[in-house]
Amino acid sequence: MRPDPASRVGDSDGEVAARVRRVIDTAGVSQREFARRIVMEPSKLSRSLSGTRRFTMAELARIADTADMDAAWLLGTRTEAAARPSAVRRDRASAAGLPAGGRPLQIVRETVRLIAERGFHAVRVADIAEACATSTAAVHYHFPGRDELLEAAVRWCLDEDSAHRAAHIADADDAADALRRLIELRTPYTRHRRWQWSVWLDLSAEAARSTAVGRLHTAYHHQWRALVADVLRRGVEQGVFRPTTDPDADALRLTALIDGLAVQVLAAPPGAGAGTGPDAMRTALLAYVDATLAVPGPSPED
């Protein structure tokens, strides 16, 4: 019989935390990035590693899946060599269609898809299990409660979006180019982006009700607006945006315009016409930037 996934693991000597640190070191990523991969709040991971909080069985199961090993080694009940999966087991996991990162990542990805398609409150654990071709017990093994799973999936989705934005603008020519790239990323051209927007807009209602997941949405929205404000601030320094630009106020207006246009794009029925599609949204946003933020180019007479 499996232990309760929500139960806390004793670690008075710090051996479990030490083994988790070894997994993080082997992964060669930052602690924050590792937390994202195991769908865990970075602050919880930090406290667990420092000994002020104990890992749950479900968290260790996700860590083990990410490291491609048995959780028994993390618990100290099996040697590291014995805990590593055989080639046969790895082949079976590959044949089952599990993504890199194992079952936990598959679960959160399918949860995000279902939230986008059905809405936050309509998604059941049974639906998630069916989408992953597994049992509800397997889902609960990694994420004990439905609320915890939905919040983890939302956090993963928003973290992925934030990381993607940062990577996409890292090599921009200047702030104007960075802003154009951000607009491109926020325009729902692809199915994946429409899913992200559907999740984002569904969570807006949760934010209005001040629920736990709604507060998570609010935090990420502030982060997104701060990124736009930073790009505008750099643009003023580089001379590509007008000196009269107020980065914080203009970021508020621009992100609000992006949200409003995205709602219209997603709400438009098929065949509604070119004026309601992603191209129209992108054109409207770039026109707004040119009219209110960009430094005007030379006139034809010049």
C-alpha positions, 0 to 999 in steps of 0.5 A: 500500500502506498503512503499518503501522498500528502504526508510529510517525510521525516528528515531530522538528519537532513539526509532527504534534503541532501539527496534532493540537492544532489538531484538539483546539482546533477540537473545543472539548473538553478533552484528556481528552475528546478522548482518549475520543473517539479511544479513546486513553489520556489519558496517551498523548495527553499524551505524544504532544503533548509530544513524549515519545512518537510517534503511531502511524499507527492513532492518527492515523487515528482522529484524522482520522476524528474530525475528518472529514478525511484523515490526510494533512494530519496527516502534512503531505503534503496541505493542510488544504483538500484533506484535508477530505472532499467533500459526496459523501464525507460523504453516502456515510459517512452512507449507510453508517450510520457514527456521529458519530466515524466508523469507529473509534467504530463499531468500538469500539461493535460490539466492546463489544456482541460482548463483552457477547453472547459474552464477552471471549475469544470475540470475533474481529476477523473478527466485529467486521469483519462486524458493522461491514460492513467488512474485517478490514484496515479494523479493523486500520487503526484498531486494529492488534492484537486485544488493543489493540482489546479493551482500547480498547473496554473503556476506551471503555465504562467511560469512557462509563459514568463520564461518564454517571454524573457528568452524571446526578448533577450536578443532583441536589437533594442527596446522597440524590437523587444516590445514588438516581440512581446506583442507578437507573443501575446497575439493568439495566432496558434492553438497553444497561445489560444489555450494560454489566453483561455486560461489567463482570462478564466483566471481573471474572474478568479482574481476578481473573487480574490481566490487563491489561484486568482491571487496567483494570476494577480501576481503574474499580471503585475510581473507582466506589466512590470516587464512591459514598463521596464522595456518602455523605460529602456526605450526612453533611455535608448531614444526609441520611445518618446521622452514623454513616455510614462513607463508605468502608466503606459504599460498599464494602458498597453497591457489593458489594450492587449487584454481587451483585444485578445478577448475580442479575438477569442470570442469571435465566432469562426468566419467572423471576418478578418477585422476580428482575428489575430492579424487585426489585433497585432495591427491595432497594437502596433499602430497604438505603439507607433501613435503614442510611444515610438519616436516619430520617423523623419517626415517625407519632406525631410 
